[in-house]
Amino acid sequence: MRLTLFRHGHAVDRTLWTGEDADRPLTEDGRRRTAAMVASCAALIKAERILTSPFLRAADTAAIASKVWHRTPSPTPWLIPGAATAVERLALLAAAGVEDLVLVGHEPDLGELAGAAIGGPAVTLAKAGLLVLEGDPKAGGMALRLLLSPKAVGRLK
């Protein structure tokens, strides 16, 4: 399996947000950086499906990605922050029967998932950051193939 983990872009600061955390939107800068990251990584993404946390900031990130990656995002409850452990998420991925998949979600959940998959500590994903894993979706069964932040991608241009 090839698994791409994509963290949502910059959202309104939670200390300034008065609504439900699930409804916290991307900032304009977050949208811009997400769009730039998605465009820069377009050639890398061949995923069959995009699964996204239903939280607004992740769903909006997935919607931006879907325009370039040409896949319709599917809201997935187990990508809600804290909804499942990394090992539980790996089991769900193993049962999914998909060979190439993108997950759009949150930290620390995505980083913990990556760490469990490679059999090491959590990996930190920057906002609008992306990483690619390959192998069997089980604890220690995958290898980290790529880790990109928007800042690093910007330096390549």
N, C-alpha and C positions, 0 to 999 in steps of 0.2 A: 504494500500500500504506500502511496505517496500522500502525505498529509501536510497541508499548508495551514498554519495558524496565523490569523490576521487580527491584530488588536484594533479596536475602534479608535477613531481619530480623537483629537482634542475636543472635549465637551465642556459645557458651562461648568465652572468651578462649583463643587458640591456645597461649599460654604456660602455661596451666593444664590443657590437654587432653593426656592421655597416649596416646590412641588415634590411629588414622589420621585425617588431616585430613578425608577424605571423610565420616567418621562424626561430625564435630563438630555437636552439635545446637543448636537455638535455645534461648535462655534463656527463662524465663517472661516476663520483660519484653519480650524479642524477639517472643514469640508475641502478647502483648497489643498492642504497638505495630503489629505487622503486621496484626492483626485490625482495629484502629482505622483504619489506612491503607486497607485493602481496603474497609471499610464506607464510608469517606468518599469513595472514588473509584468506588464501584459504578456510578453513572450514567454515568461516562466510558468504561467498558469494555464494548465490544460485540464483542469478539474472537471469531473462529471457533475458535481453538485457543490452548492454553497449552502452550508447550514449556518444560521445566525442566532445569537441570543435575541429574544424578542424585545429587549430593552431598546429604547429609541436610538440611542447613540450607536449601538452595534447594528441595528436594523438599517439605519441611514448609511453607515459605513458599507454594509453589504449592498445596499441599493446603488451606491456610487460605483462599487466594484462590478456589479452585475452589468452595468452599461458598457464596460470595457471588456470584461471577461465573458460576456454573453451566456450567463447562467442565471436563472431565477433563484433568488435566495429563499430558503425554507426556514421559517421561525422554528426553533428547537428548544423546548423548555429546559432540557438538561444543560444548556449553555448559559442559563441565568446564573449570575454570580452565587456561588455556594450551593447550587442545586445538586451537585454530585461531586464525589471525590475524583481525583485524577485516575485512579484505578477503575472506578465505575465507568468513567467516560471512555477509557481504553476498551473496556468490555463492550460498551455500546458501539464503538467504532468497529470492533472485530465482527460484531453481529450484523453490521450494516451491509456488508457484501459489496462495498464500493472500493474501487482500486485507486481513485484519485479524488480527493475531497478537500474543500476549504472550510475551515471553521472560523467564524467571526465572533469574537467575544471580548472578554475582560481579563485584566490582571487582578489578582495573582493566579486566577484559574488556568489561563492558557499556559503561563510559565510553569506551573506545577504539572500540568499535563505533559508538556515537553520534557521536563525533568524526569518524570516517571517513565515516559516512553524510552528515553535514552539510558535509564538506570543511573541517573545522577541527581544533582541538586536542581532546584527550579531554575529556569532560564528567564531572564527579565526581558520582556518585550516593550519597546518604546511605544508610545501612542502612534498609531498607524504603522507600527512595525510588523514585520512579516518573518516567519521562519518556515522552513521546509524540512520535514522528516520523511525517511523512507524505511520500510521494513514491516515487521509484523506488529500490529497494534496491541502490544502487551508490554508489561513492565520490563524494561531493558531490551525490548525487541526491535527498537528503531534506532536509526542513526541520524544525527543532525547534519543536514546537507547544506543549509543556507540560513543565515540570520542577517536581516537587513533592517536598518532604521531609516526613516526619511532623511535624516541628516547625512548618513553615509551614502545614500543614493544620490542626494544633491551634490555631494563631492565628486561623483563619477561623471557628472555632466560637463 
